[in-house]
Amino acid sequence: MPTKREFHMQKILCKAFTVAFLISGDMETAESVVADAIESLAAEDLTSDALLICASTLSIQRAARVADPSTENNGCERFFPLPPELQNVLDLPCLPRCCFVLRFLLGLSINTSACVLQLEPHQVIDYSCAAVSILGARSTQHVSHEHLVMLLGSNSKPTLA
């Protein structure tokens, strides 16, 4: 049975891999990013947010180096099981995806996200809003009429544009 520290380490590593995978859209890149992040940090930093920030930064740097529209993730088969709520994140364009992951999944501040992404704070806000809008639009495409009635109440007659 794993100790409390080992369990915590497993959770941090899984989260670091998920973040790297969501940013890069590629399992091999995510694996190498997390391995490199582990190697570059002191042992005491491996159980903190430092690992998550390092993995995020490395993922962003590598994505910038190989930024080629032909390598964009276009819904290709994914081998890492993500919760259904995160499946559409991989289909976001690069900058909105990175901003979404940093701001909403990691909870970094606007200024920290801007520093990691080498953007202006207002750009982080704009890209984050774009990501939320895109994800919201995609999720409403999958909502049934019955589900909307349940959410809005039986007196409402929702219409989907």
C-alpha atoms as one frame of an Amber mdcrd trajectory, in Angstrom:
protein
   0.000   0.000   0.000   1.470   3.365  -1.008   2.325   5.849   1.697   0.622
   9.229   1.848   3.701  10.856   0.289   3.824   8.289  -2.530   0.120   8.747
  -3.210   0.596  12.534  -3.332   3.551  12.100  -5.703   1.458   9.884  -7.993
  -1.270  12.528  -8.111   1.204  15.321  -8.922   2.874  13.240 -11.658  -0.472
  12.350 -13.201  -1.544  15.994 -13.150   1.805  17.099 -14.641   1.435  14.561
 -17.434  -2.178  15.587 -18.094  -1.210  19.249 -18.274   1.736  18.515 -20.579
  -0.500  16.339 -22.755  -3.234  18.975 -22.971  -0.724  21.671 -23.918   1.281
  19.602 -26.399  -1.485  17.348 -27.692   1.087  14.572 -27.964   1.775  11.716
 -25.559   5.454  11.313 -26.411   6.101  15.013 -25.912   4.200  14.953 -22.625
   6.236  11.997 -21.391   9.568  13.606 -22.271   8.485  16.947 -20.805   7.576
  15.400 -17.466  10.800  13.380 -17.406  12.827  16.519 -18.157  10.919  18.502
 -15.537  11.656  15.829 -12.932  15.347  15.859 -13.829  15.593  19.642 -13.661
  13.994  20.095 -10.240  15.244  19.469  -6.739  13.623  16.516  -4.946  11.591
  18.748  -2.623  10.045  20.542  -5.621   8.653  17.337  -7.098   5.717  17.313
  -4.711   4.796  20.945  -5.267   3.330  23.128  -7.977   6.886  23.695  -9.236
   6.650  20.418 -11.169   3.379  21.527 -12.788   4.732  24.929 -13.757   7.983
  23.438 -15.062   6.110  20.823 -17.119   3.794  23.535 -18.480   6.673  25.805
 -19.410   8.605  23.018 -21.130   5.475  21.934 -23.036   4.878  25.476 -24.253
   8.517  25.913 -25.269   8.521  22.672 -27.231   5.189  23.473 -28.861   6.629
  26.817 -29.989   9.676  25.087 -31.511   7.599  22.680 -33.544   4.760  25.077
 -34.347   3.664  23.718 -37.675   0.013  23.898 -38.744   0.306  20.498 -40.391
   1.053  18.921 -36.996  -1.982  20.415 -35.254  -4.094  17.867 -33.450  -7.152
  17.398 -35.620  -9.063  14.973 -33.440  -6.646  12.129 -34.091  -6.973   8.998
 -32.024  -5.929   9.618 -28.435  -4.368   6.952 -26.281  -4.408   8.788 -22.953
  -7.824   8.531 -21.327  -9.087  11.990 -20.516 -12.309  12.800 -18.732 -14.986
  13.650 -21.312 -14.942  17.270 -20.145 -11.322  17.614 -21.305 -11.559  15.853
 -24.667 -12.448  19.071 -26.520  -9.529  20.965 -24.950  -7.136  19.109 -27.258
  -9.006  20.441 -30.282  -8.541  24.091 -29.292  -6.006  26.192 -31.203  -2.615
  26.329 -29.474  -2.724  29.685 -27.644  -6.313  29.415 -26.378  -5.536  25.842
 -25.257  -2.402  26.928 -23.372  -4.185  29.843 -21.727  -7.109  27.626 -20.731
  -4.830  25.001 -19.186  -2.712  27.520 -17.286  -5.546  29.735 -16.095  -8.381
  27.314 -15.434  -6.811  23.925 -14.882  -3.687  25.020 -13.029  -5.212  28.182
 -11.594  -2.234  30.398 -12.398  -2.707  34.137 -12.240  -3.052  36.221 -15.385
   0.409  37.712 -14.851   2.090  34.350 -14.209   0.358  32.852 -17.256   1.455
  35.835 -19.347   5.048  35.377 -18.163   5.063  31.638 -18.930   3.510  32.208
 -22.368   5.501  35.375 -23.090   2.273  37.264 -23.796   0.720  40.454 -22.512
  -1.855  39.975 -19.725  -4.683  41.246 -21.947  -3.766  38.589 -24.534  -4.028
  35.858 -21.890  -7.488  37.162 -21.007  -8.549  37.269 -24.662  -7.258  33.778
 -25.444  -8.769  32.365 -22.245 -12.149  33.859 -23.114 -11.886  32.485 -26.640
 -11.161  29.006 -25.260 -14.144  29.138 -22.924 -16.385  30.372 -25.741 -15.255
  27.610 -28.092 -15.625  24.920 -25.435 -19.025  26.278 -24.431 -20.233  26.286
 -28.014 -19.050  22.708 -28.499 -20.676  21.479 -25.312 -24.050  23.014 -26.186
 -24.014  21.176 -29.502 -24.223  17.937 -27.524 -27.005  19.007 -25.174 -30.377
  17.465 -25.900 -33.649  19.353 -25.795 -34.757  17.261 -22.791 -31.567  18.088
 -20.907 -32.044  21.819 -21.523 -35.636  21.654 -20.332 -34.444  19.915 -17.186
 -31.748  22.573 -16.617 -33.959  25.569 -17.417 -37.192  24.300 -15.915 -40.251
  22.862 -17.578 -41.768  26.309 -18.238 -38.926  27.358 -20.523 -38.816  26.519
 -24.199 -35.150  26.589 -25.164 -34.181  27.120 -28.744 -30.850  26.208 -30.216
 -29.543  28.523 -32.892
